């Protein structure tokens, strides 16, 4: 939230976020690690675009109220926002072409134009509508009353994701309520359930579990333990 804005308002985009994510991972030495992408709303587009540019970088996708699916109803809030944003960005570029410095010298106008440029391609953000190349566990949580990125469970099921194992529609949830406090959906329970299923699949043809290496914990860590472990790891690498 405190990162500097780019030098031009039309540089703020999903592509920029993907570049920032890549630089962050390179900074901590995780660029070659398999990642769990837990993404909310616009973050889903960032995660999928990142995986498109850097294949085989994901271990799992966990998406909350995700963008990326086209909205069929023209007056949907995301579609309306896209039309307004494109008009605003077009006006900003015209003012810049005419040499009017208000697009750069007045921070409120610059920030507004940058935000409009970010959302002008909502709700798809130019992400592929078919995800047949994604071969990792994939879970999608949708808000039943979400009027921005609506609960298009059927579209997600038809996206061709080979490993889509859960499409969950949360009853009576709006976009804001889904995004405001995702921790209340108990992410660790979802991850732990996947972890258990993953271990169950590790059976040989005789139905016996393969022996696991000694450094693999017998039970998955709690969310707090996971945070503490990884924060310590990040600090040690900086």
SVG drawing of the C-alpha trace seen along z (x, -y; Angstrom):
<svg xmlns="http://www.w3.org/2000/svg" viewBox="-28 -22 48 77">
<polyline fill="none" stroke="black" stroke-width="0.4" points="0.0,0.0 3.0,-2.3 4.8,-1.4 5.5,-4.4 3.3,-4.9 4.9,-4.3 6.1,-7.3 3.1,-7.2 -0.5,-6.5 -0.9,-4.0 1.8,-1.8 -0.2,-0.5 -1.5,2.8 -1.8,6.5 1.4,7.0 3.3,4.6 2.0,6.6 3.3,9.8 6.7,8.2 6.8,7.0 5.8,10.5 8.6,12.0 11.2,9.5 10.0,10.2 10.4,13.9 13.9,13.4 14.8,11.2 14.0,14.0 15.4,16.7 12.0,18.4 11.9,18.0 12.4,21.7 10.1,22.9 6.7,24.4 4.2,21.8 0.7,22.0 -1.2,19.0 -3.9,17.9 -5.4,14.9 -8.3,12.6 -10.3,10.8 -7.8,9.1 -5.1,11.2 -6.5,14.2 -5.6,12.5 -2.1,11.8 -1.6,15.4 -2.9,16.9 -0.9,14.4 2.2,15.2 1.7,18.9 1.2,18.3 4.6,16.5 6.4,18.9 4.9,22.4 5.2,25.1 5.6,22.4 2.5,23.4 1.9,26.2 -1.7,25.2 -4.3,22.4 -6.7,21.2 -8.8,18.3 -11.3,16.2 -14.0,14.2 -11.7,14.3 -11.8,12.1 -10.8,13.4 -14.3,14.8 -16.2,12.7 -19.6,11.4 -22.5,12.1 -24.8,9.3 -23.8,5.9 -24.8,3.9 -22.8,6.0 -20.7,3.7 -17.4,5.1 -18.5,4.4 -19.7,0.9 -16.5,0.2 -14.5,1.3 -16.4,-1.1 -16.0,-4.0 -12.3,-3.2 -11.5,-3.0 -13.3,-6.4 -11.3,-7.9 -8.0,-6.6 -8.7,-7.8 -9.5,-11.3 -6.3,-11.2 -4.2,-10.3 -5.8,-13.1 -5.0,-15.6 -1.4,-14.4 -1.1,-14.6 -2.3,-18.2 0.4,-19.0 -1.9,-19.5 0.3,-18.7 -2.6,-18.0 -2.3,-14.3 1.1,-14.3 1.2,-17.4 -1.9,-16.8 -1.5,-13.5 -5.3,-12.9 -5.9,-13.0 -2.8,-10.9 -3.8,-8.3 -7.4,-8.2 -6.2,-7.7 -3.7,-5.0 -6.5,-3.1 -8.8,-3.4 -6.0,-2.1 -5.6,0.9 -9.3,1.9 -10.0,1.0 -9.7,4.7 -11.9,6.0 -13.3,8.6 -11.1,10.8 -7.8,8.8 -6.8,10.6 -6.4,13.9 -7.1,17.1 -10.7,18.4 -9.6,22.0 -7.0,23.3 -6.3,26.8 -2.5,26.2 -3.1,26.0 -2.3,29.4 -2.1,28.6 -4.9,28.7 -7.2,25.9 -9.9,24.6 -12.3,21.7 -14.5,20.0 -17.3,17.8 -19.7,15.5 -23.4,16.3 -24.4,12.6 -21.2,11.3 -22.4,8.7 -18.9,7.7 -17.3,11.1 -20.4,13.2 -20.5,16.9 -20.1,18.5 -19.3,21.9 -20.3,23.6 -17.8,21.5 -15.0,22.5 -16.0,26.1 -16.0,25.7 -12.6,24.0 -11.0,27.3 -8.8,27.3 -7.7,31.0 -7.2,30.7 -10.2,28.5 -11.2,30.4 -13.4,27.8 -15.7,25.0 -17.4,23.7 -20.2,21.2 -20.4,19.4 -24.1,18.6 -25.1,15.0 -21.6,13.7 -20.9,10.4 -17.7,9.5 -16.7,7.1 -17.5,9.7 -15.5,12.3 -12.4,10.1 -12.5,8.2 -11.7,11.1 -10.8,14.3 -9.2,15.8 -12.7,16.6 -13.0,19.2 -10.3,21.2 -7.7,21.4 -5.6,23.8 -8.5,26.4 -8.7,26.3 -4.9,26.6 -4.8,29.4 -7.6,31.3 -5.7,31.1 -2.5,32.2 -4.3,35.3 -5.7,36.2 -2.3,35.7 -0.8,38.1 -3.5,40.6 -2.7,40.6 0.9,41.6 0.1,45.3 1.8,47.9 0.0,50.5 -0.3,52.8 -2.3,50.2 0.5,49.5 1.6,46.0 5.1,45.1 7.5,44.4 8.0,40.6 11.3,38.9 12.2,38.3 12.1,34.5 8.4,34.5 6.2,33.7 3.6,36.3 0.9,33.6 0.7,30.4 1.6,27.2 -1.1,24.8 -1.5,21.5 0.3,19.6 3.2,22.0 3.4,21.7 3.5,17.9 6.2,17.9 8.3,20.3 8.2,18.5 8.5,15.0 11.7,16.2 12.9,17.7 12.3,14.4 14.1,12.3 17.1,14.6 17.5,14.2 17.1,10.4"/>
</svg>
